[in-house]
Amino acid sequence: MRKLIETIRNIFKIEELKRRIIYTLGLLLIYRLGSFVTLPGINPEALQNLVKQVDGNGLIGLLDIFSGGAFSNASIFALGIMPYISASIVIQLLGILIPKFQKMQKEGESGRRKLNQWTRYLTIIVLIIQGPAYLANLHSQLPPSAFVLGSTVLFTVSATIVLIAGTMFVMWLGEKITDKGIGNGVSLIIMVGIIARLPRAIISEFATRFSESTGGLVMLVVEFVILFFIVAATIALVQATRRIPVQYAKRIIGNKQYGGVRQYIPLKINSAGVMPIIFAQALMFIPMLFGNFEATSGIASAFADYTGFWYNFTFAIMVILFTYFYTAITVNPQNMAEDMKRNGGFIPGVKPGKNTSEFIDTIMSRITLPGSIFLAIIAILPAFAMMLKINSNFALFFGGTSLLILVGVVLDTLQQIESYLLMRHYDGLTKTGKIKGRS
């Protein structure tokens, strides 16, 4: 406890870090307040049916968690940040398929700004599709008295514009947090929404266990013990690395020789972090858009069943594929081989240059496979939790996107805070001073 108090004091002694943390908390507070502002033209007192739909549907419940409860509140932020993530997926895929986008990816900061602009445009297109779909869901769940303006074209157009503006404002908040705050803004916004739903999920599970005579306190203790081990396993997955030994060649400086020092390239078992599961989850929401069309209602209903075989099988496969895809984007074996060659280093038994690049690529492919499979297992654990009669709200925290985002984002943010402390010669957040994030 004394160590914790001392660390907090050290954090607020660093003026820049203190300013960034306060700035981040302020913008996150604005986001949380906005999630309670109901869409103009809807009576907030008539949202009980929407809340029941969220509680009784695992997939929609997950969407509500991502939006921090804004979905069930019929809020101006109801669509959350997921349309932006969906657009980001498409833009990154285009970066592989289309030469123009490949060129922008290699243009550095100017290319990144252009890609961000394209992502914003595509986000608006996604919102134009998702906005009316969300409003159609409101009309099917709420009584006519809930709509002050009625089911008019004016209400649909104005509410869609408000929903688009709400998501774009959330995007802006995320970018500002990344630039002037601490941590990744978009990830923190998603994490805050998840944390906001956690107390309600725990209360629901308490009520379920004690009202339905399903094990009571003993079962609750068992659930929390299992949850503890799942969290520990997730942290281990995020931090696990495979080290490749690198022998640096001898260098002569003046009359002194330096050499024979063995160093290592740390290759992460899960280099892609939490992004594959976010990408996969964003795409799994797409069938919900077509649920109101007769021709596609059967497929939509099959994928809307959060505990169903086809939903979880497809979700797991997509997580594995996205893990390889995102690892290929974030880890470049050729650049690593060239950097090693420039620094006079080599991998024992492997020729520098192309052979080193192929060796690193092979190692990455081999260690990514178990990492991706483990990630897929964690992704579908909530479905098994619901099969074991755990409350659907609480089951979403037994793995899946919720748990991975919480673990990954918390570790990343703590790592940034620790780097500030160590740069100012203060003790880190841990005894070793080595918190490993996803990056």
C-alpha positions in Angstrom: 0.0 0.0 0.0 2.8 2.3 0.9 4.5 1.5 -2.4 1.3 2.3 -4.3 0.9 5.7 -2.6 4.5 6.6 -3.3 4.0 5.7 -7.0 0.9 7.9 -7.3 2.9 10.7 -5.7 5.7 10.2 -8.3 3.1 10.2 -11.1 1.8 13.6 -10.1 5.3 15.0 -9.7 5.8 14.7 -13.4 4.0 17.7 -14.8 3.6 16.4 -18.4 2.3 13.0 -17.2 -0.1 14.6 -14.8 -1.5 16.9 -17.5 -1.9 13.9 -19.9 -3.8 11.8 -17.3 -6.1 14.6 -16.3 -6.8 15.4 -20.0 -7.6 11.8 -20.8 -9.9 11.4 -17.8 -11.7 14.6 -18.8 -12.4 13.4 -22.3 -13.5 10.0 -21.1 -15.9 11.7 -18.7 -17.4 13.6 -21.6 -17.9 10.3 -23.5 -19.6 8.7 -20.5 -21.9 11.6 -20.1 -22.8 11.5 -23.7 -23.8 7.9 -23.5 -26.8 8.9 -21.3 -28.1 11.6 -23.7 -31.1 10.1 -25.5 -31.7 10.7 -29.2 -34.0 13.7 -29.8 -37.6 12.6 -30.4 -37.5 9.5 -28.1 -39.1 9.3 -24.7 -36.3 8.0 -22.3 -39.0 6.5 -20.0 -40.1 4.1 -22.6 -36.8 2.2 -23.1 -37.6 -0.8 -20.9 -38.1 -3.2 -23.9 -34.8 -2.1 -25.4 -33.1 -2.9 -22.1 -34.8 -6.4 -22.0 -33.6 -7.0 -25.5 -30.0 -6.2 -24.6 -30.2 -8.4 -21.5 -31.6 -11.4 -23.4 -29.4 -11.3 -26.4 -25.7 -12.1 -26.1 -24.6 -10.5 -29.3 -26.6 -7.3 -28.9 -25.5 -7.3 -25.2 -21.9 -7.3 -26.4 -22.7 -4.4 -28.7 -24.2 -2.6 -25.7 -21.0 -3.3 -23.8 -18.8 -1.8 -26.6 -20.9 1.3 -26.5 -20.8 1.6 -22.7 -24.6 1.2 -22.4 -25.3 3.8 -25.1 -27.1 1.2 -27.2 -29.7 0.4 -24.6 -30.0 4.1 -23.7 -30.9 5.0 -27.3 -28.1 7.5 -26.9 -26.5 9.9 -29.4 -23.5 7.6 -29.1 -25.5 4.4 -29.5 -23.4 3.1 -32.5 -20.2 3.7 -30.5 -16.8 3.3 -32.1 -17.5 0.0 -34.0 -18.3 1.6 -37.4 -14.9 3.3 -37.3 -13.2 -0.1 -36.5 -15.1 -1.7 -39.4 -13.9 1.0 -41.7 -10.3 0.6 -40.5 -10.5 -3.2 -41.3 -11.6 -2.4 -44.9 -8.8 0.2 -45.3 -6.1 -2.1 -44.1 -7.4 -4.9 -46.4 -7.3 -2.4 -49.3 -3.7 -1.7 -48.3 -2.8 -5.2 -49.3 -5.0 -5.4 -52.5 -4.7 -2.0 -54.1 -1.3 -0.4 -55.0 -2.6 3.1 -54.4 -3.2 2.3 -50.7 0.0 0.4 -50.5 1.8 3.5 -51.6 0.1 5.6 -49.0 1.1 3.2 -46.3 4.8 3.7 -47.3 4.6 7.5 -47.4 5.1 8.0 -43.6 3.2 10.7 -41.8 1.6 12.2 -44.9 0.4 8.7 -46.0 -1.0 8.0 -42.6 -3.1 11.3 -42.7 -4.5 10.3 -46.1 -5.4 6.9 -44.9 -7.1 8.4 -41.8 -9.1 10.6 -44.1 -10.2 7.7 -46.2 -11.1 5.8 -43.0 -13.3 8.7 -41.9 -15.2 8.8 -45.2 -15.8 5.1 -45.1 -16.9 5.4 -41.5 -19.7 7.8 -42.6 -20.8 5.3 -45.3 -21.0 2.5 -42.7 -22.9 4.8 -40.4 -25.4 5.7 -43.2 -26.2 2.0 -43.3 -26.1 1.2 -39.6 -28.0 4.3 -38.5 -31.4 3.4 -40.1 -30.9 -0.3 -39.1 -30.5 0.8 -35.5 -33.6 3.0 -35.8 -35.6 0.1 -37.3 -34.6 -2.0 -34.3 -35.9 0.8 -32.0 -39.3 0.8 -33.9 -39.5 -3.0 -33.5 -38.7 -3.0 -29.7 -40.4 0.2 -28.4 -44.1 1.1 -28.3 -45.3 3.9 -30.7 -45.7 6.2 -27.7 -41.9 6.2 -27.3 -41.5 8.2 -30.5 -42.4 11.8 -29.8 -42.2 12.7 -33.5 -43.8 9.4 -34.6 -42.5 7.1 -37.4 -41.8 9.9 -39.8 -39.1 10.5 -42.4 -38.1 13.6 -40.6 -37.3 11.6 -37.4 -35.4 8.9 -39.3 -33.3 11.4 -41.2 -32.6 13.7 -38.2 -31.8 10.7 -35.9 -29.5 9.2 -38.5 -27.6 12.5 -38.7 -27.3 12.7 -34.9 -26.0 9.1 -34.8 -23.4 9.9 -37.4 -22.4 13.0 -35.6 -22.2 11.1 -32.3 -19.8 8.4 -33.7 -17.7 11.0 -35.4 -17.4 13.0 -32.2 -16.4 9.8 -30.3 -13.7 9.3 -33.0 -12.5 12.8 -32.4 -12.3 12.2 -28.7 -10.2 9.0 -29.3 -7.8 10.9 -31.6 -7.4 13.7 -29.1 -6.7 11.2 -26.3 -4.0 9.5 -28.4 -2.4 12.8 -29.4 -2.5 14.7 -26.1 -3.5 12.1 -23.5 -2.1 8.8 -22.3 -2.7 5.5 -24.1 -4.6 4.7 -27.3 -7.7 6.8 -27.4 -10.0 4.4 -29.3 -9.0 1.4 -27.1 -9.5 3.4 -23.9 -13.0 4.5 -25.1 -13.9 0.8 -25.7 -12.4 -0.2 -22.3 -14.3 2.5 -20.4 -17.5 1.3 -21.9 -16.7 -2.3 -20.9 -15.8 -1.3 -17.3 -19.0 0.7 -17.0 -21.0 -2.4 -17.7 -19.0 -4.7 -15.3 -20.8 -3.6 -12.0 -24.2 -4.2 -13.5 -23.1 -7.7 -14.8 -21.8 -8.7 -11.3 -25.0 -7.5 -9.7 -27.0 -9.5 -12.2 -25.0 -12.7 -11.5 -25.5 -12.2 -7.7 -29.2 -11.9 -8.3 -29.3 -15.0 -10.5 -27.4 -17.2 -8.1 -29.4 -16.2 -5.0 -32.9 -16.0 -6.5 -32.8 -19.1 -8.6 -31.1 -21.5 -6.1 -28.3 -22.3 -8.6 -25.4 -22.8 -6.2 -25.5 -19.5 -4.3 -22.3 -18.2 -2.7 -20.3 -21.4 -3.4 -21.0 -21.2 -7.2 -20.1 -17.5 -7.2 -16.7 -18.2 -5.5 -16.1 -21.0 -8.1 -17.0 -18.5 -11.0 -14.6 -15.9 -9.7 -11.8 -18.4 -9.2 -12.3 -19.6 -12.8 -12.4 -15.9 -14.0 -9.1 -15.3 -12.1 -7.3 -18.1 -13.9 -8.7 -17.0 -17.3 -7.4 -13.4 -16.7 -4.0 -14.8 -15.7 -3.9 -16.9 -18.8 -4.9 -13.9 -21.0 -2.1 -11.8 -19.4 0.4 -14.6 -20.1 -0.8 -14.7 -23.7 -0.4 -10.9 -24.2 3.1 -10.9 -22.6 4.5 -14.2 -23.9 7.6 -13.9 -26.2 10.0 -16.2 -28.1 13.6 -15.0 -28.0 15.9 -15.6 -31.0 19.6 -15.3 -30.1 21.6 -12.8 -32.1 25.4 -12.7 -32.0 26.9 -9.3 -32.7 30.2 -9.3 -34.7 33.3 -8.0 -33.1 34.1 -4.3 -33.6 37.4 -2.6 -33.0 37.2 0.9 -31.6 40.7 2.4 -31.0 42.6 -0.3 -29.2 39.6 -2.0 -27.6 37.7 -4.9 -28.8 33.9 -5.3 -28.2 32.2 -8.5 -29.2 30.9 -11.9 -28.2 27.8 -10.3 -26.5 24.8 -12.4 -27.2 21.5 -10.4 -27.5 18.0 -11.6 -28.4 15.2 -10.6 -30.7 11.9 -10.9 -28.7 9.2 -12.1 -30.9 5.8 -12.0 -29.3 3.6 -15.1 -29.4 0.7 -12.8 -30.1 2.2 -9.8 -31.9 -1.2 -8.7 -33.2 -2.5 -8.1 -29.6 -6.3 -7.6 -29.3 -6.9 -6.2 -32.8 -7.7 -9.6 -34.5 -10.6 -10.2 -32.1 -11.8 -6.6 -32.4 -11.8 -6.9 -36.2 -13.5 -10.3 -36.2 -16.1 -9.1 -33.7 -16.8 -6.0 -35.9 -17.5 -8.2 -38.9 -19.7 -10.6 -36.8 -22.1 -7.6 -36.3 -22.7 -7.3 -40.0 -25.4 -10.1 -40.3 -27.5 -8.2 -37.8 -27.9 -5.5 -40.4 -29.8 -7.9 -42.7 -32.1 -9.4 -40.1 -35.1 -7.5 -41.3 -34.8 -8.8 -44.9 -36.8 -11.9 -45.6 -34.2 -13.4 -47.9 -31.4 -13.2 -45.4 -33.3 -13.5 -42.1 -32.3 -17.2 -41.7 -28.6 -16.5 -42.0 -28.9 -13.4 -39.8 -30.7 -15.4 -37.1 -28.1 -18.2 -37.2 -25.3 -15.7 -36.7 -27.2 -13.7 -34.1 -27.2 -16.8 -31.7 -24.2 -16.0 -29.6 -24.0 -19.5 -28.2 -24.7 -21.2 -31.6 -22.1 -23.5 -33.3 -21.9 -21.5 -36.6 -21.4 -18.2 -34.9 -18.6 -19.5 -32.6 -17.0 -21.6 -35.4 -16.9 -18.6 -37.8 -15.8 -16.3 -35.1 -12.9 -18.6 -34.1 -11.7 -19.0 -37.7 -11.9 -15.3 -38.3 -9.8 -14.6 -35.2 -7.1 -17.0 -36.4 -7.0 -15.5 -39.9 -7.0 -11.9 -38.6 -4.1 -12.8 -36.2 -2.0 -13.9 -39.1 -3.1 -10.9 -41.2 -2.4 -8.3 -38.5 0.9 -10.0 -37.6 2.0 -9.7 -41.2 1.2 -6.0 -41.1 2.9 -5.2 -37.8 6.0 -7.4 -38.1 8.2 -7.0 -41.1 11.0 -9.8 -41.2 12.7 -8.1 -44.1 13.2 -4.8 -42.2 14.4 -6.7 -39.1 17.0 -8.6 -41.2 18.2 -5.4 -42.8 18.5 -3.6 -39.4 20.5 -6.6 -38.1 22.8 -6.6 -41.1 23.5 -2.8 -40.8 24.3 -3.2 -37.1 26.8 -6.0 -37.8 24.6 -8.7 -36.2 23.6 -12.1 -37.3 21.6 -15.2 -36.1 24.0 -18.0 -35.4 23.9 -20.6 -38.2 21.8 -18.4 -40.6 23.3 -16.2 -43.4 22.5 -12.5 -43.2 20.1 -10.9 -45.6 17.4 -12.9 -47.4 18.1 -16.1 -45.4 17.7 -14.2 -42.1 14.4 -12.7 -43.3 13.0 -16.1 -44.3 14.2 -17.6 -40.9 12.4 -14.9 -38.9 9.3 -15.2 -41.1 9.2 -19.0 -40.5 9.6 -18.5 -36.7 6.8 -15.9 -36.7 4.5 -18.3 -38.6 5.2 -21.1 -36.2 4.7 -19.1 -33.0 1.7 -17.3 -34.3 -0.3 -20.5 -34.8 -0.6 -21.5 -31.1 -1.0 -17.9 -30.2 -3.9 -17.5 -32.7 -5.6 -20.7 -31.6 -5.3 -19.7 -27.9 -6.8 -16.3 -28.8 -9.7 -18.0 -30.6 -10.4 -20.2 -27.6 -10.5 -17.2 -25.3 -12.7 -15.4 -27.9 -15.5 -18.1 -27.7 -15.2 -18.8 -23.9 -18.3 -16.6 -23.1 -20.5 -18.9 -25.1 -19.4 -21.9 -23.0 -20.0 -19.7 -19.9 -23.6 -19.1 -21.0 -24.1 -22.8 -21.6 -23.1 -23.3 -18.0 -26.0 -21.1 -17.0 -23.9 -18.1 -16.1 -25.8 -14.8 -16.5 -25.3 -13.5 -20.1 -24.1 -10.1 -18.9 -21.5 -11.6 -16.7 -20.5 -14.4 -19.1 -19.2 -11.8 -21.6 -16.4 -11.1 -19.2 -15.2 -14.7 -19.1 -13.1 -14.2 -22.2 -13.9 -12.8 -25.6 -13.4 -9.3 -26.7 -14.3 -7.8 -23.3 -11.5 -9.5 -21.4 -8.8 -9.2 -24.0 -9.5 -5.4 -24.4 -9.4 -4.9 -20.7 -6.1 -6.8 -20.2 -4.5 -5.4 -23.4 -5.4 -1.8 -22.9 -4.6 -1.7 -19.2 -1.2 -3.2 -19.8 -0.5 -0.8 -22.6 -1.5 2.2 -20.6 0.5 1.1 -17.5 3.5 0.6 -19.7 3.3 4.2 -21.0 2.9 5.5 -17.4 5.9 3.4 -16.3 8.1 4.7 -19.2 7.4 8.2 -17.9 8.4 7.2 -14.4 11.6 5.5 -15.5 12.7 8.4 -17.7 12.5 10.6 -14.7 14.5 8.1 -12.6 11.5 7.1 -10.4 10.7 3.5 -9.6 8.3 1.7 -12.0 4.9 0.4 -11.3 6.3 -3.0 -10.5 9.4 -4.2 -8.7 11.1 -5.2 -12.0 10.0 -2.1 -13.8 9.1 -4.1 -16.8 5.4 -4.1 -17.7 4.9 -5.6 -21.1 2.1 -4.3 -23.2 0.8 -5.4 -26.6 3.2 -3.1 -28.5 
